[in-house]
Structure formats: structure tokens, C-alpha cells
Amino acid sequence: MAAVGETIGDEEKHHTGAPETTSSFDINDYTIVKEGEAEILMHVKNEVFYNKAQVNNRDMSIAVLRTFISKRQQEHEARLLSKKMKIGAKKVDEPISEPEAMEHDEKSNGGCDISQDISQDEPCSISENSAANQGRKVPEDLKPPRVLEALSASGLRALRYAREVEGIEKVVALDNDKASVESCRRNIRLNGSVASSKVESHLVDARVYMLTHPKEFDVVDLDPYGSPSIFLDSAIQSVADGGILMCTATDMAVLCGGNGEVCYSKYGAYPLKGKYFHEMALRILLACIESHANRYKRYIVPVLSVKMDFYIRVFVRVFTSASAMKNTPLKLSYVYQCIGCDSFHLQSIGRTVSKNTSVRYLPGFGPVVSQECSDCGKKYNVGGPIWSAPIHDMDWVNSILADVKSIKERYPAFDRISAVLTTISEELPDVPLFLCLHNLCATLKCTSPSAVMFRSAVINAGYRISGSHASSLAMKTDAPMDVIWDIMRCWVKSHPVKGQSPDLAGSVILAKEPVLQANFARAVASLSKAQAKKVARFLPNPERHWGPKVRAGRRITSKHASLLGAEVVKGLQKLEEGEDEPASKREKTEESTPNRDLCTKILNP
């Protein structure tokens, strides 16, 4: 029995977040980092990874999480209302015998049975969906969401979720690095009773933990150092029906075409080096997540997909439906990119044929292009498959933006995330990828028209056009490439170019007469609402060396100066060599630590 008691005691200690070590700590080796309402203690020797630039990532995640909780509650209430209306209609239309009436009264006492009314194909955001499918009672009140942060490091993200997002039941923070878990547990104690009651820290492999907790978490957050590919299979199984998966990828060189073969091995798609490569990276990641979901009769619905700073981040809801999963090939496409000009074309993987009430799923028609580009005569590169369906839900985007603006004082990175969300809200949601006006002009070797003139010509030709948050030079339009080149041919007629080799792609394009006569008169919608109101959409970095930092535990050398700055590298090297810190600097550090006594107590339990 003693052994059992010891095991239970260890388990309780593990869950409460008590430090596992009793070694002595020097407060002067730590600095307090405050972000939002959370505070963490960070060691000066980079023992646990922390990146200040990820404040944009964390703020965006908190904004999406707040909206998710609100939408989840609205969906639950709508489903219960629909159930009550169906029950009421049944009472009016059909006479109910006395035993059936008694049975109905028992079911409606404290809950409602929705197992007969919710089809398997209908997306369900209720975490008890699996119970409902088994005929169990579903409570009137929706349980608070449970959040899993799979790679917590210092625990800052988990602490901010617990302290800043209302309505969360629990946040489980995982890491397989002992120093990170110890740091997370110290930070949980530092942040008081709210954090201690809501946040758990576990020393475990996130993949194993997620596999052993299927459909248990309403929110799963993946923010790895590098590629998330090895975590996707287990993460997609851990999300509850109607839950949300938040996923970051920082291996942009791989996703943007620097190592195409590596991208294919990790994500199952081949990238292209078009000007749209950042958006293509988002679509490759979405297609990869969908592929993992399909293996378990699940599918995803993207609500927000963002390229910010040095990474991409997607927010997708996960649902279970064997029949809805069949639509996946309709959402995926291959990309044909001309090697001579900016022309690109998409070919859908699948198509449907409807006959009476039945729908057949068939392979897509192809090829959509000939072997040579119809515009310049060059060959095509083939990339993908990518997610070609919408990557944002505009209703969600507008709700998130409204929430951010309503409580902007609670977002440290308000300016940046509001600028990104504003730009996304004005994107064309149903147009994959985009063109770059400067690149079009580089192909023709001509002077560039203003963005307003080019947009006006597209609008006057009867097509739509918008910008993209992925690039300040992006032109996202549903106009076909022959219309785009006709507009540029008309521009060159009034702005002639110098003679060039007839073999160049630009020469071949200009040799053809335009079919469409472009109208460059300024159109009303040539400026977006944000541009018309002079709202900043693409903000500069707030400070130098804003970007990815050195992985935790690595020895800082002079080669890291471009990431951290020469002064920071020099100071850390002196610290590693054992040089004493100047007394003046130490006194300044002590004076700038208002919670010094509390920190000392936490670090020396």
C-alpha cells in the first residue's frame, strides 16, 4: 500500500504544478517578462525558448479563441432551440400516448436528447457529440472548453489563455524538456491562484499524450520550433468535434520552394517559387491537415489563415463526417506555373456529377493547359496539391476584428494584428493565389502603372480585384490571365518599351494584339476601404532584429548577431565566460524588479 500511496502522491504533485527540484536559484540570473496579464521568469542563458516577436502570434490566437468560445455558445443555443421547435411541432402534429409523454418528460428534465435530430453530416461544435450519437442525454449547459498547448516551453501562451480568456475550464501545457516544464511550473506559481487552478504542466511527449486523449480538447494549439508535420496526425485526433486546431509553421524556406523535395516529404505537396509563395505555403499546410483529418473520417473548415512576420498560422475547425469527407478532392488543386511569365492556372483534383438526388464523385477533367504557355510559349512547372477552397471565413474575420477593436487595450500587439485582420477582411475569399504588378512589368520590361490604374482597368473590364495580407504588392483577381496581359498590352501601347530579343517571354506577349481594350479611368472601388480611410495595413517591424530567435539550449556565438544583435551576443558571451556583471547594472536590475521578494520565494521553494 505504501507504494500505491507514493504513486498517488507523485501524481498529485505532478498535476498541481509543484516544482520537482529544490535546488537554489539566483534571482539575478532571471528577468521578468510581462506580456498581457501574464508574467514569466526567463533565464539569461536561453535555457528555455522565448521569442518576443511571437507576441503577434499569441495575441491573434487569443482573439480567435475568444471568438471561438462565443460562436460555440451561439451554435449550441441554436441547436437546442431547433430541437425544442421540432419537439413542439411533433406534439402538435402527432398525438402522444400517455407512456410516450412520460418518457418525453423524463428526457427533458435537465437535458435534451439530440441523437435523433443531428445528422452525421451536420457540423457539430458540441463537445458531447460522440455521447449524443450513442443516445445519451446532452446537458442544456455547454461545458467550458478545454485547451491543450502541445509545446509550451515557458508556458507564457498557456498562462495568457488562462488569465485573459473568459470561460476556459482548463489549459494543459505539455513539453518533453525537463527544464521547460520546471520553468512552466514556476511561472504558474508566479501568476497566482487563477493560473494555478486552470493550468496543468506535464513532462511528456505531446504526440503520445494527444493520441491517448482522443477528441478530449476543444482547442489544440501547435506552435513548434520549425515544422508541425510530425504532430498533425495526433493533434487532429485529439480535437473534439467542432473544436479548433491552431497550427504554426516556421519552416518557411521549405514551404516557399527553397527545398521542394523536403516540403513534399513533410507536407505531401510540391511548392513553387511564384510571387504568391507565402499564400501557397498556407494552402499547402491546410491541404496537409485535411489529409491527416481524412484518415479518421474527419475534415476541416478554415476560419482564419495568416502569414505574419517569419511564419504562417492557420486556425481550422475539425468535424467528423464520412460523407462530407468525400468533398475533399473538390477543395484541392494542382498549380501550373509558367517559367517564362507570371501566368498560373489551377486544376481541381476532383469533380461531382449530380443525377436526380444522387451525387457521384469523379476525377477532375484535365489538362487545363497545353504543354506550352498560351501567352509566352514557355513550359510549365507543376506544384501542389494545395487547398484551393477559401482559407478564411469572413464572418469569423469580421467578428474577430470587432472584438479586437472593442478591447484593444488588452492586446499588446493591437496595431499589428488589427492591421492584418483589416487587410484580410478586404480580400477576395474565393480567389486562390495572386499576381504581382511589379513582376508583370518586369516580364514586359516596361514602366509600371500605378496600383489604382491597374485595379481600375480590371474593374472596368468587369472583374473583381483586391489586395492580400501576404504581400503589399499582391493583386488578387478573378480575371483570367489573357485579360491581365491584354490590360498590360494596352498600357505598353501608351508607354512604349525599348526593343528586346524576340525570344524573351515579354516580347512574345507584346507581339500579340490585345483583344480587350483596357479602360484605365479611375473606378470607384479601385481603393479598398482601408486605403480610402488611410488605415495602416502593413506595419514595419517595431524594433531591429525582430524575427526568429536561437533555439533554447544552443550556445550563443557571433553568427547569431543578425538574430539577436551584436550587443546581446557580446553580453551573453561575457556571462558564459564567467565575467562579473557590473555593479551598476546589477543595482539597476534589482531596482527594476518590483516583485523581487516574491520571485525569490518562488525560485527557492
C-alpha positions as CSV (number, residue, x, y, z in Angstrom):
1,M,0.0,0.0,0.0
2,A,2.9,2.3,0.6
3,A,4.0,2.0,-3.0
4,V,0.5,2.9,-4.1
5,G,0.4,5.9,-1.8
6,E,3.7,7.2,-3.1
7,T,2.5,6.9,-6.7
8,I,-0.6,8.8,-5.9
9,G,1.4,11.5,-4.2
10,D,3.7,11.8,-7.1
11,E,0.8,12.1,-9.5
12,E,-0.8,14.8,-7.4
13,K,2.5,16.7,-7.2
14,H,2.7,16.4,-11.0
15,H,-0.7,17.9,-11.6
16,T,-0.6,20.7,-9.2
17,G,2.5,22.2,-10.8
18,A,4.8,22.0,-7.8
19,P,8.5,22.2,-8.8
20,E,10.3,18.9,-8.9
21,T,13.6,20.3,-7.8
22,T,14.6,22.1,-4.7
23,S,17.9,23.4,-5.9
24,S,18.8,27.0,-5.1
25,F,18.3,29.8,-7.7
26,D,19.8,33.2,-8.0
27,I,17.2,35.8,-8.9
28,N,19.8,37.9,-10.7
29,D,20.1,35.1,-13.3
30,Y,16.4,35.7,-14.3
31,T,14.5,38.6,-15.8
32,I,10.7,39.1,-15.6
33,V,8.9,39.2,-18.9
34,K,5.4,40.7,-18.8
35,E,3.0,40.2,-21.7
36,G,-0.6,40.9,-21.5
37,E,-1.7,39.9,-18.0
38,A,0.9,37.1,-17.6
39,E,4.4,37.3,-16.2
40,I,7.2,34.7,-16.7
41,L,10.7,34.3,-15.4
42,M,13.3,33.9,-18.1
43,H,16.9,32.7,-17.6
44,V,19.5,34.9,-19.2
45,K,21.3,31.9,-20.7
46,N,18.5,30.9,-23.1
47,E,17.7,27.7,-21.2
48,V,14.0,27.8,-22.2
49,F,12.9,29.2,-25.6
50,Y,11.1,32.6,-25.6
51,N,10.6,34.8,-28.7
52,K,9.3,38.3,-28.2
53,A,8.3,38.5,-31.8
54,Q,5.6,35.8,-31.2
55,V,3.5,38.4,-29.3
56,N,1.7,38.9,-32.6
57,N,1.0,35.1,-32.7
58,R,-0.2,34.9,-29.2
59,D,-2.5,38.0,-29.5
60,M,-4.0,36.7,-32.7
61,S,-4.6,33.3,-31.0
62,I,-6.3,34.9,-28.0
63,A,-8.6,36.9,-30.3
64,V,-9.6,33.8,-32.3
65,L,-10.1,31.8,-29.1
66,R,-12.5,34.5,-27.7
67,T,-14.5,34.4,-30.9
68,F,-14.5,30.6,-30.9
69,I,-16.0,30.4,-27.4
70,S,-18.7,32.9,-28.4
71,K,-19.5,31.2,-31.7
72,R,-19.5,27.8,-29.9
73,Q,-22.1,29.0,-27.4
74,Q,-24.2,30.5,-30.2
75,E,-24.2,27.2,-32.1
76,H,-25.1,25.3,-29.0
77,E,-28.1,27.6,-28.3
78,A,-29.3,27.4,-31.9
79,R,-29.1,23.6,-31.9
80,L,-31.1,23.4,-28.6
81,L,-33.7,25.9,-30.0
82,S,-34.0,23.8,-33.2
83,K,-34.5,20.7,-31.1
84,K,-37.2,22.3,-28.9
85,M,-39.0,23.6,-32.1
86,K,-39.0,20.1,-33.5
87,I,-40.4,18.6,-30.3
88,G,-43.1,21.3,-30.2
89,A,-44.1,20.5,-33.9
90,K,-44.2,16.8,-33.1
91,K,-46.6,17.5,-30.1
92,V,-48.9,19.5,-32.4
93,D,-48.9,17.1,-35.4
94,E,-48.9,13.7,-33.7
95,P,-51.0,12.6,-30.7
96,I,-48.7,11.2,-28.0
97,S,-49.8,8.3,-25.8
98,E,-49.5,8.5,-22.1
99,P,-46.4,6.3,-21.7
100,E,-44.6,8.2,-24.5
101,A,-45.5,11.5,-22.9
102,M,-44.0,10.3,-19.6
103,E,-40.8,9.2,-21.4
104,H,-40.6,12.6,-23.1
105,D,-40.9,14.4,-19.8
106,E,-38.1,12.3,-18.3
107,K,-35.8,13.2,-21.2
108,S,-36.5,16.9,-21.0
109,N,-35.7,17.1,-17.3
110,G,-32.3,18.7,-17.2
111,G,-31.2,17.9,-20.8
112,C,-32.3,17.1,-24.3
113,D,-31.6,14.1,-26.5
114,I,-30.4,15.2,-29.9
115,S,-29.1,11.9,-31.1
116,Q,-32.1,11.5,-33.5
117,D,-32.1,15.0,-34.9
118,I,-28.4,15.8,-35.6
119,S,-27.3,14.0,-38.7
120,Q,-23.7,12.8,-39.0
121,D,-23.1,15.2,-41.9
122,E,-24.0,18.3,-39.9
123,P,-21.0,20.1,-38.4
124,C,-21.4,19.9,-34.6
125,S,-19.5,22.2,-32.2
126,I,-20.8,20.5,-29.1
127,S,-18.0,18.6,-27.3
128,E,-20.5,15.9,-26.2
129,N,-21.3,15.0,-29.9
130,S,-19.9,11.5,-29.5
131,A,-22.1,10.9,-26.5
132,A,-25.2,12.2,-28.4
133,N,-24.5,9.8,-31.2
134,Q,-24.8,7.0,-28.6
135,G,-28.2,8.1,-27.5
136,R,-27.1,9.8,-24.2
137,K,-28.6,12.9,-22.8
138,V,-26.9,16.2,-23.7
139,P,-27.0,18.9,-20.9
140,E,-28.7,22.2,-21.5
141,D,-25.5,24.0,-20.5
142,L,-22.4,23.6,-22.7
143,K,-19.3,22.6,-20.8
144,P,-16.5,25.1,-20.8
145,P,-13.8,24.4,-23.4
146,R,-10.6,22.6,-22.5
147,V,-7.4,23.8,-24.2
148,L,-4.2,21.8,-25.0
149,E,-0.9,23.6,-25.7
150,A,1.2,20.9,-27.1
151,L,4.6,22.6,-27.0
152,S,4.5,25.0,-24.0
153,A,8.2,25.9,-23.3
154,S,8.0,28.7,-20.7
155,G,4.2,28.4,-20.5
156,L,3.6,32.0,-21.5
157,R,0.9,31.2,-24.0
158,A,-1.0,28.8,-21.7
159,L,-0.9,31.4,-18.9
160,R,-2.2,34.1,-21.1
161,Y,-5.1,31.8,-22.2
162,A,-5.9,31.1,-18.6
163,R,-5.8,34.7,-17.4
164,E,-7.1,36.6,-20.4
165,V,-9.8,34.4,-22.0
166,E,-13.0,34.0,-20.0
167,G,-14.9,30.7,-20.0
168,I,-12.0,28.3,-20.2
169,E,-12.2,25.3,-17.9
170,K,-8.6,24.1,-18.1
171,V,-5.3,24.6,-20.1
172,V,-3.0,21.6,-20.3
173,A,0.6,22.6,-21.2
174,L,3.0,19.9,-22.4
175,D,6.7,19.7,-23.1
176,N,9.2,16.9,-23.3
177,D,12.1,19.1,-22.0
178,K,12.6,18.9,-18.2
179,A,14.0,22.5,-18.0
180,S,10.9,23.8,-19.9
181,V,8.4,22.0,-17.6
182,E,10.2,23.3,-14.5
183,S,10.1,26.8,-15.9
184,C,6.4,26.5,-16.7
185,R,5.6,25.3,-13.2
186,R,7.5,28.2,-11.7
187,N,5.6,30.6,-13.9
188,I,2.3,29.0,-13.0
189,R,3.0,29.7,-9.3
190,L,4.2,33.2,-10.2
191,N,0.9,34.1,-11.8
192,G,-1.3,33.3,-8.7
193,S,-4.4,31.3,-7.9
194,V,-6.2,31.7,-11.3
195,A,-3.3,30.2,-13.2
196,S,-2.7,27.5,-10.6
197,S,-6.3,26.4,-10.7
198,K,-6.6,26.3,-14.5
199,V,-3.1,25.4,-15.9
200,E,-1.5,22.0,-15.7
201,S,2.1,21.2,-16.8
202,H,3.2,17.8,-17.9
203,L,6.6,16.3,-18.8
204,V,5.5,14.1,-21.7
205,D,5.8,13.7,-25.5
206,A,3.0,15.7,-26.9
207,R,2.3,13.1,-29.7
208,V,1.8,10.3,-27.2
209,Y,-0.4,12.5,-24.9
210,M,-2.7,13.6,-27.8
211,L,-3.0,10.0,-29.1
212,T,-4.1,8.8,-25.7
213,H,-6.7,11.6,-25.3
214,P,-8.8,11.4,-28.4
215,K,-11.4,14.1,-29.0
216,E,-10.9,15.4,-25.5
217,F,-9.9,19.0,-26.2
218,D,-12.0,21.7,-27.7
219,V,-8.8,23.7,-28.6
220,V,-5.4,22.3,-29.6
221,D,-2.6,24.7,-30.1
222,L,0.5,23.7,-32.1
223,D,3.4,26.2,-32.1
224,P,6.6,24.2,-32.7
225,Y,10.1,25.5,-33.4
226,G,10.1,24.5,-37.1
227,S,7.7,22.2,-38.9
228,P,4.4,20.9,-37.3
229,S,4.2,17.9,-39.6
230,I,5.1,15.3,-37.0
231,F,2.4,16.5,-34.7
232,L,-0.5,16.8,-37.1
233,D,-1.7,13.2,-37.1
234,S,-2.0,13.0,-33.3
235,A,-3.3,16.6,-33.0
236,I,-6.2,16.0,-35.4
237,Q,-7.3,13.0,-33.3
238,S,-7.2,15.0,-30.1
239,V,-9.6,17.8,-31.2
240,A,-13.2,17.3,-30.2
241,D,-15.9,17.5,-32.9
242,G,-16.5,21.2,-33.7
243,G,-13.3,22.1,-31.9
244,I,-10.5,24.2,-33.3
245,L,-6.9,23.4,-34.2
246,M,-4.4,26.3,-34.2
247,C,-1.2,25.5,-36.0
248,T,2.0,27.4,-36.7
249,A,4.8,26.6,-39.2
250,T,8.1,28.5,-39.2
251,D,10.0,26.4,-41.8
252,M,9.2,29.0,-44.5
253,A,12.3,28.1,-46.6
254,V,10.8,24.7,-47.1
255,L,7.2,25.8,-47.7
256,C,8.2,28.5,-50.1
257,G,10.2,26.4,-52.5
258,G,13.7,26.5,-51.2
259,N,13.7,22.7,-50.7
260,G,10.8,21.3,-52.7
261,E,11.7,17.7,-52.1
262,V,11.7,18.3,-48.3
263,C,8.4,20.1,-48.5
264,Y,6.9,17.1,-50.3
265,S,8.3,14.7,-47.7
266,K,6.8,16.7,-44.8
267,Y,3.6,18.1,-46.2
268,G,2.8,15.9,-49.3
269,A,2.9,18.9,-51.7
270,Y,5.4,20.5,-54.0
271,P,5.9,24.3,-53.6
272,L,6.5,26.7,-56.5
273,K,8.6,29.9,-56.4
274,G,5.9,32.3,-57.6
275,K,5.3,35.7,-56.0
276,Y,2.4,34.1,-54.2
277,F,4.6,31.6,-52.3
278,H,3.5,32.8,-48.9
279,E,-0.1,32.2,-49.7
280,M,0.8,28.9,-51.3
281,A,2.5,27.9,-48.1
282,L,-0.7,28.5,-46.2
283,R,-2.6,26.4,-48.7
284,I,-0.1,23.6,-48.6
285,L,-0.4,23.4,-44.8
286,L,-4.2,23.4,-45.0
287,A,-4.1,20.6,-47.5
288,C,-1.7,18.6,-45.3
289,I,-4.0,19.0,-42.2
290,E,-7.0,17.9,-44.3
291,S,-5.1,14.8,-45.5
292,H,-4.5,13.8,-41.9
293,A,-8.1,14.5,-40.9
294,N,-9.5,12.4,-43.8
295,R,-7.7,9.3,-42.4
296,Y,-10.1,9.4,-39.5
297,K,-13.3,10.3,-41.4
298,R,-12.8,13.9,-40.4
299,Y,-12.5,17.2,-42.3
300,I,-11.5,20.8,-41.6
301,V,-13.1,24.2,-42.1
302,P,-10.6,27.1,-42.1
303,V,-11.7,30.2,-40.3
304,L,-8.5,32.2,-40.5
305,S,-5.2,31.7,-42.2
306,V,-2.4,34.2,-41.6
307,K,1.1,34.9,-42.8
308,M,2.8,37.2,-40.3
309,D,6.4,38.0,-39.6
310,F,8.5,34.9,-40.3
311,Y,5.8,32.2,-40.1
312,I,2.3,31.1,-41.1
313,R,-0.5,30.2,-38.8
314,V,-3.8,28.6,-39.6
315,F,-7.0,28.2,-37.5
316,V,-9.3,25.4,-38.6
317,R,-12.3,23.7,-37.1
318,V,-12.5,19.9,-37.2
319,F,-15.6,17.9,-37.8
320,T,-16.4,14.2,-38.2
321,S,-18.4,13.1,-41.2
322,A,-17.7,10.2,-43.6
323,S,-20.0,11.7,-46.3
324,A,-18.7,15.3,-46.0
325,M,-15.2,14.0,-46.2
326,K,-15.9,13.0,-49.8
327,N,-15.8,16.6,-50.8
328,T,-12.1,17.0,-50.1
329,P,-10.9,16.4,-53.7
330,L,-13.1,19.4,-54.7
331,K,-11.1,21.6,-52.4
332,L,-7.7,20.6,-53.7
333,S,-5.9,21.7,-56.9
334,Y,-2.6,21.4,-58.7
335,V,-0.9,24.6,-59.9
336,Y,0.6,25.1,-63.3
337,Q,3.1,28.0,-63.2
338,C,4.7,29.2,-66.4
339,I,8.5,29.5,-66.2
340,G,8.5,32.5,-68.6
341,C,5.8,34.8,-67.3
342,D,3.5,35.2,-64.3
343,S,0.7,33.1,-65.8
344,F,-0.6,30.3,-63.5
345,H,-3.6,28.0,-63.7
346,L,-5.3,25.7,-61.2
347,Q,-6.6,22.2,-61.9
348,S,-9.0,20.7,-59.5
349,I,-8.4,17.1,-58.4
350,G,-12.0,16.1,-58.4
351,R,-15.5,16.9,-59.6
352,T,-19.1,15.9,-59.0
353,V,-21.9,14.8,-61.3
354,S,-25.5,15.1,-60.0
355,K,-28.3,12.9,-61.2
356,N,-31.7,13.2,-59.5
357,T,-30.9,13.1,-55.8
358,S,-27.6,11.2,-56.1
359,V,-24.1,12.7,-56.4
360,R,-21.1,10.9,-58.0
361,Y,-17.6,11.9,-57.2
362,L,-15.3,11.6,-60.3
363,P,-11.7,12.6,-61.2
364,G,-11.2,16.2,-62.4
365,F,-11.0,17.0,-66.1
366,G,-7.6,17.8,-67.5
367,P,-5.3,19.0,-68.6
368,V,-6.4,22.6,-68.1
369,V,-3.3,23.9,-70.1
370,S,-1.3,22.7,-73.0
371,Q,2.4,21.8,-72.7
372,E,3.4,25.3,-73.7
373,C,2.1,28.5,-72.2
374,S,-0.5,30.2,-74.5
375,D,0.8,33.6,-73.5
376,C,4.6,33.3,-73.9
377,G,5.2,29.8,-75.3
378,K,7.3,28.6,-72.3
379,K,7.0,25.4,-70.3
380,Y,5.0,24.9,-67.0
381,N,6.2,23.8,-63.6
382,V,3.6,21.8,-61.7
383,G,3.1,22.3,-57.9
384,G,0.7,21.1,-55.3
385,P,-1.7,19.8,-54.4
386,I,-2.8,22.9,-52.5
387,W,-6.0,23.9,-50.7
388,S,-7.9,25.9,-53.3
389,A,-11.1,26.5,-51.3
390,P,-11.5,29.7,-49.2
391,I,-8.8,29.9,-46.4
392,H,-10.9,32.4,-44.3
393,D,-14.4,32.6,-43.0
394,M,-15.3,36.3,-43.5
395,D,-17.9,36.2,-40.8
396,W,-15.3,35.0,-38.3
397,V,-12.8,37.5,-39.5
398,N,-15.2,40.4,-39.0
399,S,-16.2,39.1,-35.6
400,I,-12.5,38.7,-34.5
401,L,-11.7,42.2,-35.8
402,A,-14.7,43.7,-33.9
403,D,-13.6,42.0,-30.7
404,V,-10.0,43.2,-31.0
405,K,-11.1,46.8,-31.6
406,S,-13.6,46.7,-28.7
407,I,-10.9,45.8,-26.1
408,K,-7.7,47.0,-27.8
409,E,-6.1,47.8,-24.5
410,R,-5.9,44.1,-23.8
411,Y,-3.8,43.3,-26.8
412,P,-0.1,44.3,-26.6
413,A,0.2,43.9,-30.4
414,F,-3.1,45.6,-31.2
415,D,-1.7,47.7,-34.1
416,R,-0.2,44.7,-35.9
417,I,-3.0,42.2,-35.6
418,S,-5.7,44.8,-36.3
419,A,-3.8,45.8,-39.5
420,V,-3.5,42.2,-40.6
421,L,-7.2,41.4,-39.9
422,T,-8.3,44.6,-41.7
423,T,-6.4,43.6,-44.8
424,I,-7.8,40.0,-44.6
425,S,-11.4,41.3,-44.3
426,E,-11.0,43.0,-47.7
427,E,-9.5,40.0,-49.5
428,L,-11.5,38.1,-52.2
429,P,-12.2,34.9,-50.3
430,D,-12.9,32.7,-53.3
431,V,-9.8,33.5,-55.4
432,P,-6.7,31.4,-54.8
433,L,-3.2,32.9,-55.1
434,F,-2.4,36.3,-56.6
435,L,-0.4,38.3,-59.1
436,C,2.3,40.9,-58.5
437,L,2.1,44.0,-60.7
438,H,5.9,44.7,-60.4
439,N,6.6,41.2,-61.7
440,L,4.2,41.6,-64.6
441,C,6.1,44.8,-65.6
442,A,9.4,43.1,-65.1
443,T,8.4,40.4,-67.6
444,L,7.5,43.0,-70.2
445,K,10.4,45.3,-69.2
446,C,8.0,48.3,-69.1
447,T,7.3,51.1,-66.6
448,S,4.7,50.2,-64.0
449,P,1.2,51.7,-63.9
450,S,0.0,52.8,-60.5
451,A,-1.8,50.2,-58.5
452,V,-5.0,52.4,-58.7
453,M,-4.8,52.5,-62.5
454,F,-4.3,48.7,-62.8
455,R,-7.1,48.0,-60.4
456,S,-9.4,50.3,-62.2
457,A,-8.7,48.6,-65.6
458,V,-9.5,45.2,-64.1
459,I,-12.8,46.6,-62.5
460,N,-13.8,48.4,-65.7
461,A,-13.3,45.1,-67.6
462,G,-16.0,43.5,-65.3
463,Y,-13.8,41.6,-62.9
464,R,-13.1,41.8,-59.2
465,I,-9.7,42.6,-57.6
466,S,-8.3,43.1,-54.1
467,G,-5.1,43.0,-52.2
468,S,-3.7,40.3,-49.9
469,H,-2.4,40.3,-46.4
470,A,0.5,38.1,-47.6
471,S,2.1,40.8,-49.7
472,S,1.8,44.6,-50.0
473,L,2.2,44.2,-53.8
474,A,-0.4,41.5,-54.3
475,M,-3.2,41.7,-56.8
476,K,-5.8,39.0,-56.1
477,T,-8.3,38.9,-59.0
478,D,-10.7,36.5,-60.7
479,A,-9.7,37.9,-64.2
480,P,-8.2,35.2,-66.4
481,M,-4.5,35.7,-67.5
482,D,-5.4,36.6,-71.1
483,V,-7.4,39.6,-69.7
484,I,-4.5,40.6,-67.5
485,W,-2.0,40.5,-70.4
486,D,-4.4,42.5,-72.6
487,I,-4.5,45.2,-70.0
488,M,-0.7,45.3,-69.9
489,R,-0.5,45.3,-73.7
490,C,-2.8,48.4,-73.8
491,W,-0.6,50.0,-71.1
492,V,2.6,49.4,-73.2
493,K,1.0,50.9,-76.3
494,S,0.8,54.2,-74.5
495,H,4.1,53.7,-72.7
496,P,6.4,52.0,-75.3
497,V,9.3,49.8,-74.3
498,K,12.8,49.5,-75.8
499,G,13.5,46.8,-78.3
500,Q,14.4,43.4,-76.9
501,S,15.2,39.9,-78.0
502,P,12.2,38.2,-79.7
503,D,12.9,35.0,-77.7
504,L,12.0,36.6,-74.4
505,A,8.7,35.9,-72.8
506,G,7.8,39.6,-72.8
507,S,8.5,40.0,-76.5
508,V,6.2,37.1,-77.3
509,I,3.4,38.5,-75.2
510,L,3.7,42.1,-76.7
511,A,3.8,40.7,-80.2
512,K,0.1,39.8,-79.9
513,E,-2.6,42.4,-80.4
514,P,-4.9,42.9,-77.4
515,V,-8.5,41.6,-77.8
516,L,-9.7,43.7,-74.8
517,Q,-9.3,47.4,-74.9
518,A,-8.5,48.4,-71.4
519,N,-10.1,51.4,-69.7
520,F,-7.8,53.0,-67.1
521,A,-10.3,55.6,-65.9
522,R,-10.4,55.6,-62.1
523,A,-13.0,53.2,-60.8
524,V,-14.9,53.8,-57.5
525,A,-13.7,50.5,-56.0
526,S,-10.0,50.9,-57.0
527,L,-9.1,51.8,-53.4
528,S,-10.0,49.5,-50.6
529,K,-11.9,50.8,-47.6
530,A,-8.8,50.7,-45.5
531,Q,-6.8,52.7,-48.2
532,A,-9.6,55.2,-48.6
533,K,-9.7,55.8,-44.8
534,K,-5.8,55.8,-44.8
535,V,-5.7,52.9,-42.3
536,A,-2.3,51.3,-42.0
537,R,-2.3,47.8,-43.3
538,F,1.4,46.8,-43.5
539,L,3.4,48.0,-40.5
540,P,7.2,47.9,-40.1
541,N,8.8,45.8,-37.5
542,P,8.8,47.5,-34.1
543,E,12.5,47.1,-33.5
544,R,15.7,45.7,-35.0
545,H,16.4,42.0,-35.1
546,W,12.6,41.3,-35.0
547,G,12.3,37.7,-36.0
548,P,13.1,34.1,-35.2
549,K,15.5,33.6,-32.2
550,V,18.0,30.9,-31.4
551,R,16.6,27.5,-30.3
552,A,16.7,27.1,-26.5
553,G,19.9,25.4,-25.1
554,R,22.1,26.4,-28.1
555,R,25.4,28.2,-27.3
556,I,25.2,31.8,-28.5
557,T,28.1,32.6,-30.9
558,S,29.0,35.6,-33.1
559,K,27.0,34.1,-36.0
560,H,23.8,34.8,-34.1
561,A,24.4,38.6,-34.2
562,S,21.9,39.0,-37.1
563,L,19.2,37.4,-35.0
564,L,19.9,38.9,-31.6
565,G,22.0,41.9,-32.2
566,A,25.8,42.3,-31.6
567,E,25.3,43.9,-28.1
568,V,23.2,41.0,-26.8
569,V,25.6,38.4,-28.2
570,K,28.5,40.1,-26.6
571,G,26.8,40.3,-23.2
572,L,25.8,36.6,-23.3
573,Q,29.3,35.6,-24.2
574,K,30.7,37.5,-21.3
575,L,28.2,35.8,-19.0
576,E,29.2,32.4,-20.2
577,E,32.9,33.2,-19.7
578,G,32.1,34.0,-16.0
579,E,32.8,37.7,-16.1
580,D,31.2,39.6,-13.2
581,E,28.3,41.8,-14.1
582,P,29.0,45.5,-13.4
583,A,27.7,46.6,-10.0
584,S,25.8,49.5,-11.6
585,K,23.9,47.1,-13.9
586,R,23.1,44.7,-11.1
587,E,21.7,47.5,-9.0
588,K,19.6,48.7,-11.9
589,T,18.3,45.1,-12.3
590,E,17.4,44.9,-8.6
591,E,15.6,48.2,-8.7
592,S,13.6,47.2,-11.8
593,T,12.3,44.0,-10.2
594,P,9.3,45.1,-8.1
595,N,8.4,41.5,-7.2
596,R,11.9,40.6,-6.2
597,D,10.8,39.0,-2.8
598,L,8.0,37.0,-4.5
599,C,10.3,35.8,-7.2
600,T,13.0,34.7,-4.7
601,K,10.4,32.8,-2.8
602,I,9.2,31.0,-5.9
603,L,12.7,30.2,-7.2
604,N,13.8,28.9,-3.7
605,P,10.8,26.8,-2.5
